[in-house]
Amino acid sequence: MNAILIALIVLVIIEHLYFLWLEMFAWTTYAKKVFRQFPADLFEKTKALAANQGLYNGFLAAGLVWSLCIADVVWAKNVAAFFLICVAVAGIFGALTASKKIFFVQAIPALLALAVLYFS
């Protein structure tokens, strides 16, 4: 994999590790500052749901880390493509159902990485 692709994948990994932390460990504290449009009284009530969502973000990050550890280039690209597609679909769905901002924060980096992956 080339350096630009690796950098984009690492960016997506960092984002998803941040989402994991935010949703699993900081949902009732720091997340209130990030998700200001979300009613404050619902953070405690949705803590378990957010933690579950955070865990899935961790799985996406883990899959992308795995793709960077695979020696076989074809297999590494296929694994990266799968997890990047998952991230892009989640970002598009989030943009359609929750906030348009999710498209730019989550889907665009994954789509850029997929474009670089496809053309490399």
C-alpha positions in Angstrom: 0.0 0.0 0.0 1.2 3.5 -0.8 1.9 6.2 1.8 -1.2 8.3 1.0 -3.5 5.3 1.3 -1.9 4.3 4.6 -2.2 7.8 5.9 -5.9 7.9 5.0 -6.6 4.5 6.6 -4.7 5.7 9.8 -6.9 8.8 9.8 -10.1 6.7 9.7 -8.6 4.4 12.4 -8.0 7.5 14.7 -11.5 8.8 14.0 -13.1 5.5 15.0 -10.9 5.1 18.1 -12.1 8.6 19.1 -15.7 7.6 18.4 -15.1 4.4 20.6 -13.8 6.5 23.4 -16.5 9.1 23.1 -19.4 6.7 23.0 -18.1 4.1 25.5 -16.3 6.2 28.1 -17.2 9.8 27.7 -20.9 9.6 26.7 -22.3 11.3 29.9 -19.4 13.8 30.2 -17.5 15.1 27.1 -20.1 13.8 24.5 -22.6 16.4 25.9 -20.3 19.1 24.5 -19.9 17.3 21.1 -23.6 16.5 20.6 -25.1 19.7 21.8 -28.3 19.2 19.8 -29.0 15.9 21.7 -31.2 16.5 24.8 -29.0 16.5 27.9 -31.4 14.3 29.9 -31.0 11.5 27.3 -27.3 10.9 27.7 -27.6 8.9 30.9 -30.6 7.0 29.5 -28.8 6.1 26.3 -25.4 5.3 27.9 -25.7 1.5 27.1 -26.8 2.2 23.5 -23.9 4.6 22.9 -21.4 2.1 24.4 -22.7 -0.6 22.0 -22.2 1.8 19.1 -18.8 2.7 20.3 -17.9 -1.0 20.4 -18.8 -1.3 16.7 -16.7 1.7 15.9 -13.8 -0.1 17.7 -14.4 -3.1 15.5 -14.1 -0.9 12.4 -10.9 0.5 13.7 -9.6 -3.0 14.5 -10.4 -4.2 11.0 -8.5 -1.3 9.4 -5.5 -1.9 11.8 -5.6 -5.6 10.7 -5.5 -4.5 7.0 -2.3 -2.6 7.7 -0.7 -5.7 9.3 -1.3 -8.1 6.4 1.8 -8.9 4.3 -0.1 -10.0 1.2 -0.9 -6.8 -0.7 -4.0 -8.2 -2.4 -5.5 -9.5 0.8 -4.6 -6.4 2.7 -6.3 -4.2 0.1 -9.4 -6.5 0.1 -9.7 -6.3 3.9 -9.1 -2.5 3.9 -11.8 -2.1 1.2 -14.3 -4.1 3.2 -13.9 -2.1 6.4 -13.7 1.2 4.5 -16.9 0.4 2.7 -18.5 -0.4 6.1 -17.3 3.0 7.4 -18.6 4.8 4.3 -22.0 3.1 4.5 -22.3 3.9 8.2 -21.4 7.6 7.4 -23.9 7.9 4.6 -26.6 6.3 6.7 -25.8 8.6 9.6 -25.9 11.6 7.4 -29.3 10.5 6.1 -30.8 9.7 9.5 -29.1 11.8 12.1 -26.9 14.7 10.9 -25.4 15.8 7.5 -22.2 16.5 9.4 -21.6 12.8 9.7 -21.1 12.5 6.0 -18.2 14.9 6.1 -16.6 13.6 9.3 -17.0 9.8 8.7 -17.9 9.0 5.1 -15.7 11.4 3.2 -12.4 10.1 4.7 -13.4 6.5 4.0 -14.5 7.4 0.5 -11.2 9.2 -0.2 -9.3 6.2 1.1 -11.4 3.9 -1.1 -10.7 6.1 -4.1 -7.0 6.0 -3.5 -7.2 2.2 -2.9 -9.1 1.7 -6.1 -6.6 3.7 -8.2 -3.5 2.3 -6.6 
